[in-house]
């Protein structure tokens, strides 16, 4: 079985577990969108971020969708790039998933204790791309000749009352922080923050 088929089957199994029928519909307490900014200057918007704070039965959880295709996403430089889609982001998501290098963790207040979350591939396929036809004309409706994870959705552990920071961790480093506050049966998303690589961390080629 090749890697593409294996990833596809894993995605189907994960989605089946995630979206199994529930006794009651989830209620959305708060919703907030943003963009993930690359760790560079100037920083480009390389992924769309969609956050929802939801109540699943009696548990409150945070869902974070990270997408290589969204309205404000900037394309990779070059002729093939199409605004709204970033092929490098899709490739990076595929690498992280294949290497088991992606995880989700929540910290409550100033506590160092981490509550692990889960994630699943919620969109898989190809991305829009420009192509030059054999006659030299430009095909504006083409797609990449490879497929991959377009969107990954992370889900936090159940959030108790109080303030929390949920991190998406890639290659052992926190890359995205979403701050939330829960009070009674209400809750809100306080902030979405892209995190750069710590200066003290020396990455080897």
C-alpha positions in Angstrom: 0.0 0.0 0.0 1.5 3.3 -1.0 1.8 6.4 1.3 -1.0 8.3 -0.4 -3.5 5.5 0.0 -2.4 4.9 3.6 -2.8 8.6 4.5 -6.3 8.6 2.9 -7.5 5.6 4.8 -6.2 7.0 8.1 -8.1 10.2 7.4 -11.3 8.3 6.8 -10.9 6.3 10.0 -10.1 9.5 12.0 -13.1 11.4 10.6 -15.5 8.5 11.3 -14.4 8.6 15.0 -14.6 12.3 15.2 -17.9 12.9 13.6 -19.8 9.9 15.0 -23.5 10.8 15.8 -24.0 12.4 19.1 -27.1 12.5 21.3 -27.4 16.3 20.9 -26.0 18.9 18.6 -22.9 20.8 19.6 -23.5 24.4 20.6 -21.0 27.0 19.4 -20.1 29.4 22.2 -17.7 31.6 20.2 -16.1 31.6 16.8 -13.1 33.5 15.5 -11.0 33.4 12.3 -7.5 34.4 11.5 -4.4 33.6 9.5 -1.2 31.8 10.4 1.8 34.1 9.7 5.1 32.5 8.6 8.2 33.0 10.7 9.9 35.5 8.3 10.1 39.2 7.5 7.9 40.2 5.9 5.5 37.6 7.3 3.1 36.2 4.7 -0.3 34.6 5.5 0.4 31.0 4.7 -2.6 29.3 6.3 -6.2 30.0 7.3 -7.2 29.6 11.0 -10.8 28.9 12.0 -11.4 28.6 15.8 -14.6 27.4 17.4 -15.3 27.1 21.1 -18.0 24.4 21.4 -20.0 22.6 24.0 -20.2 18.9 23.4 -22.8 17.6 25.8 -21.3 18.9 29.1 -17.7 19.3 27.9 -16.3 22.6 26.4 -13.6 22.1 23.8 -11.7 24.3 21.3 -11.6 23.3 17.7 -8.8 24.8 15.5 -8.9 24.3 11.8 -5.6 24.9 10.0 -6.1 25.2 6.2 -3.8 25.6 3.2 -6.8 27.0 1.3 -8.6 30.0 2.6 -9.6 33.5 1.3 -6.7 35.4 2.8 -4.0 32.8 2.2 -1.1 34.0 0.1 0.3 31.8 -2.6 3.9 30.6 -3.1 5.8 33.0 -5.3 5.9 32.1 -9.0 3.6 31.5 -12.0 1.9 28.5 -10.6 0.8 30.1 -7.3 -2.9 31.0 -6.9 -4.1 33.4 -4.2 -6.1 31.6 -1.6 -4.0 28.4 -1.7 -0.5 27.7 -0.5 1.1 24.4 -1.7 4.0 24.7 0.7 1.6 24.6 3.7 -0.1 21.5 2.3 3.4 19.8 1.9 4.3 20.9 5.4 1.1 19.4 6.9 1.8 16.2 5.0 5.3 16.0 6.4 4.2 16.6 10.0 1.5 14.0 9.8 3.7 11.4 8.1 6.5 12.0 10.7 4.1 12.0 13.7 5.4 15.5 14.5 2.2 17.3 15.2 0.4 17.5 18.5 -2.1 19.6 20.5 -1.7 20.7 24.1 -3.7 22.9 26.5 -2.4 24.6 29.6 -4.7 26.1 32.2 -3.7 29.5 33.7 0.0 29.5 34.7 0.1 25.7 35.2 2.8 23.8 33.4 0.6 20.7 33.3 -0.5 19.9 29.7 -3.8 18.4 28.7 -3.3 16.6 25.3 -5.7 17.1 22.5 -6.4 15.3 19.2 -6.4 16.1 15.5 -7.7 14.8 12.2 -7.4 15.5 8.5 -10.7 17.1 7.6 -9.9 18.0 3.9 -7.7 16.1 1.5 -7.1 16.7 -2.2 -5.4 19.0 -4.6 -5.0 22.8 -4.7 -5.7 25.3 -7.4 -2.6 26.1 -9.6 -1.9 27.8 -12.9 -0.5 25.7 -15.8 1.0 26.6 -19.1 -0.6 24.5 -21.9 1.3 23.0 -24.8 0.2 25.9 -27.0 1.6 28.5 -24.6 -1.8 29.6 -23.2 -2.4 29.8 -19.5 -4.8 27.4 -17.8 -6.3 29.3 -14.9 -8.5 26.4 -13.8 -5.8 23.8 -13.2 -4.9 22.0 -10.0 -1.7 20.6 -8.5 -0.7 17.2 -9.9 -0.4 15.9 -6.3 -2.8 15.6 -3.4 -2.3 16.1 0.3 -4.0 17.3 3.5 -5.6 20.6 2.8 -7.0 21.1 6.2 -6.2 19.6 9.7 -8.6 20.2 12.6 -7.3 20.1 16.1 -9.5 19.5 19.1 -8.5 20.4 22.7 -9.1 18.3 25.8 -12.2 19.3 27.8 -11.7 22.8 29.2 -12.6 23.5 32.8 -13.6 27.0 34.0 -10.9 29.6 33.8 -8.3 30.8 31.3 -6.4 28.5 29.0 -3.8 28.5 26.3 -4.1 25.8 23.6 -1.0 25.2 21.5 -0.5 23.5 18.1 3.0 22.0 18.4 5.1 21.1 15.3 8.5 19.4 15.5 8.5 19.9 19.2 7.9 23.7 19.1 4.7 25.6 19.8 3.7 27.3 16.5 0.2 28.5 17.2 -1.5 29.7 20.5 -5.2 30.2 21.0 -6.3 31.7 24.3 -9.7 31.0 25.7 -11.7 31.9 28.8 -14.5 29.8 30.2 -17.0 31.0 32.8 -20.1 29.0 33.7 -21.8 27.8 30.5 -20.3 30.7 28.5 -16.9 31.0 26.9 -14.9 33.1 24.5 -11.8 33.0 22.3 -9.5 35.7 23.5 -6.6 35.6 21.0 -5.1 33.8 18.1 -1.3 34.1 17.9 1.3 32.8 15.4 4.5 31.9 17.2 7.9 32.2 15.6 10.9 30.0 16.2 12.6 30.8 19.6 15.9 32.5 19.1 17.5 30.1 21.5 16.6 27.1 19.3 19.3 26.3 16.8 17.8 24.3 13.9 20.2 22.1 12.0 19.9 21.7 8.2 
